Amino acid sequence: MCHSMPMRSWHRLLAVVLTLMLGQAPATEAMANATDVILDASSSSAASPSALSTAKEVVTILNAARAKAGCGPLKLNSKLMGAAKTHATNMAEKDFFGHANKDGSKFSKRVKKQGYKYRMVAENIAAGQASARQAAYDWLGSPGHRRNILNCKLKDTGVAVAYQANDKPMMGNSKPFYYYWVQVFASP
């Protein structure tokens, strides 16, 4: 079944693809997803009430889409919340946008470091969306992000946003993002 995407979303997605190819971050809201789901055989801090509320808002929207696709609901997991928060904070404070940290480490390592033993793991990131609703619907409007969301094999999730009040534009951007979103998906 073909889903249409609003023109604004196509422009945003095209901007992300082009700027990622050029090695720069896009000037408006940005999104990226790790389409290479990692299979593996192999202490997070508690979320604040507002962080938990934001995560629940995203997950409620995404679980409605999963239900329509015949998938079970994603469940919030404190260890995945910790992995998501770590990366959102790093992107905001260290001025970068990507799945790999500045040291080159990837989301699978962040998840393991939190103590979550997974068989499958994936990650969606976004920047610039000022609300949980906007981040969730932008992810749903992007084929790669939607693929992660609607992967029925992924059962647990963690969602985090970091806000950087004094954020500065990244190279190639005319405006700062301020908001950095991360959603980690996994199955034990």
matplotlib code that plots the C-alpha trace (Angstrom):
import matplotlib.pyplot as plt

x = [0.0, 1.4, 1.3, 1.4, 3.7, 2.9, 5.1, 6.7, 7.8, 9.3, 11.2, 12.5, 13.4, 15.2, 17.1, 18.2, 19.4, 21.3, 22.9, 23.9, 25.4, 27.4, 28.3, 26.4, 23.3, 20.1, 19.0, 15.5, 14.2, 16.3, 15.7, 17.9, 17.3, 19.5, 18.0, 20.7, 18.9, 21.7, 21.2, 23.3, 23.5, 24.8, 22.6, 20.3, 18.9, 15.2, 13.4, 12.0, 8.2, 8.2, 10.6, 8.4, 5.3, 7.0, 8.1, 4.6, 3.1, 5.5, 4.8, 1.0, 1.1, 3.4, 1.5, -1.6, 0.2, 1.6, -1.9, -3.2, -0.2, -1.0, 2.0, 1.9, 2.5, 6.0, 6.7, 8.9, 12.0, 14.2, 17.5, 16.5, 15.3, 18.8, 20.4, 18.1, 18.7, 22.5, 22.5, 20.0, 22.1, 25.3, 24.0, 22.6, 25.7, 28.4, 26.8, 26.4, 23.5, 24.0, 23.7, 27.4, 28.8, 31.8, 34.0, 32.5, 30.5, 27.1, 23.7, 24.2, 27.1, 25.0, 22.2, 24.7, 26.3, 22.9, 22.7, 20.0, 20.8, 19.2, 18.8, 17.7, 18.1, 17.4, 17.3, 15.5, 16.8, 15.4, 16.2, 14.3, 10.8, 9.5, 6.9, 6.6, 3.6, 5.7, 8.6, 6.3, 4.5, 7.7, 9.1, 5.9, 6.0, 9.5, 9.8, 13.0, 11.8, 8.4, 10.1, 11.7, 8.4, 6.4, 8.9, 6.8, 9.9, 10.9, 9.1, 10.8, 11.6, 13.1, 12.4, 14.2, 14.6, 17.3, 16.7, 19.7, 18.5, 21.8, 22.1, 24.0, 23.6, 25.6, 27.8, 25.5, 22.5, 21.1, 19.2, 19.9, 17.8, 17.3, 15.6, 17.3, 15.2, 16.2, 14.1, 15.8, 13.9, 15.0, 14.0, 15.4]
y = [0.0, 3.4, 6.2, 9.8, 12.2, 15.9, 18.1, 19.8, 16.4, 15.5, 18.7, 18.1, 14.5, 15.6, 18.3, 15.6, 13.2, 15.9, 17.4, 14.0, 13.1, 16.4, 15.7, 18.7, 19.0, 20.4, 23.9, 23.1, 20.1, 17.1, 13.4, 10.3, 6.7, 3.7, 1.4, -1.3, -3.1, -4.8, -8.4, -9.4, -12.5, -10.9, 1.5, 3.7, 6.6, 7.1, 9.4, 12.6, 12.9, 15.4, 13.1, 10.2, 12.2, 13.2, 9.6, 8.3, 10.9, 9.7, 6.1, 6.5, 8.0, 5.3, 2.5, 3.6, 3.2, -0.1, -1.4, -0.5, -2.4, -5.5, -5.0, -5.2, -2.1, -0.8, -0.8, 1.9, 0.5, 2.4, 1.2, 2.2, 5.5, 6.0, 5.2, 7.6, 10.4, 9.9, 10.4, 13.2, 15.1, 14.4, 15.7, 18.9, 19.6, 18.6, 20.1, 17.2, 15.3, 11.6, 8.0, 7.7, 9.8, 12.1, 9.2, 6.9, 4.7, 3.6, 3.2, -0.5, 0.3, 2.8, 0.2, -2.4, 0.1, 0.6, -3.1, -4.0, -7.4, -7.4, -9.6, -6.7, -3.0, 0.1, 3.9, 6.9, 10.5, 13.9, 17.5, 20.8, 19.4, 21.4, 18.9, 15.1, 15.1, 16.7, 14.4, 11.3, 12.4, 13.3, 9.9, 8.3, 10.3, 9.1, 5.6, 4.6, 5.8, 4.2, 0.9, 0.9, 1.9, -0.8, -3.6, -5.9, -7.8, -4.7, -4.8, -2.2, 1.4, 4.5, 8.0, 11.2, 14.8, 17.2, 21.0, 23.3, 26.8, 28.4, 26.1, 27.5, 26.7, 23.8, 24.1, 24.7, 25.8, 29.3, 28.4, 26.2, 23.1, 23.5, 20.1, 16.8, 13.6, 10.0, 6.8, 3.5, 0.2, -3.2, -6.8, -8.9]
z = [0.0, -1.0, 1.6, 0.4, 2.1, 2.3, 0.1, 3.1, 4.4, 1.1, 1.0, 4.5, 3.7, 0.5, 2.5, 5.0, 2.3, 0.4, 3.4, 4.8, 1.4, 1.7, 5.3, 6.7, 8.8, 7.3, 8.0, 9.2, 11.2, 10.6, 10.8, 10.4, 11.0, 11.3, 8.7, 9.4, 12.3, 14.3, 15.4, 18.4, 20.5, 23.3, 34.9, 33.6, 35.6, 36.1, 33.8, 35.2, 35.2, 32.3, 30.3, 30.9, 29.9, 26.6, 25.9, 26.6, 24.2, 21.4, 22.1, 22.2, 18.7, 17.4, 19.0, 17.3, 13.9, 15.1, 16.0, 12.5, 11.0, 13.2, 15.6, 19.3, 21.4, 22.1, 25.9, 27.5, 29.0, 31.5, 30.1, 26.6, 28.0, 29.4, 26.1, 24.2, 26.8, 26.7, 22.9, 22.8, 25.4, 23.6, 20.3, 21.9, 24.1, 21.6, 18.5, 16.1, 14.5, 13.8, 15.0, 15.9, 18.7, 18.0, 19.2, 16.5, 18.9, 17.7, 19.3, 19.8, 22.2, 24.1, 24.6, 25.8, 28.1, 29.8, 30.5, 28.0, 26.4, 22.9, 19.9, 17.7, 18.0, 15.9, 16.4, 15.0, 15.5, 14.7, 15.5, 15.5, 16.3, 19.2, 20.4, 20.9, 18.5, 15.8, 16.2, 16.2, 13.1, 11.3, 12.0, 10.8, 7.6, 6.7, 5.1, 7.0, 10.3, 9.8, 8.9, 12.4, 14.1, 12.3, 12.8, 14.8, 16.1, 18.1, 21.4, 23.8, 23.3, 24.9, 23.8, 24.9, 23.9, 24.9, 24.7, 24.3, 25.0, 23.8, 20.8, 17.9, 14.2, 13.0, 9.9, 6.9, 9.0, 9.4, 12.5, 15.6, 16.2, 19.9, 20.2, 19.7, 19.7, 20.0, 19.9, 20.5, 19.7, 20.8, 21.5, 24.3]

ax = plt.figure().add_subplot(projection="3d")
ax.plot(x, y, z, "-o")
ax.set_aspect("equal")
plt.show()
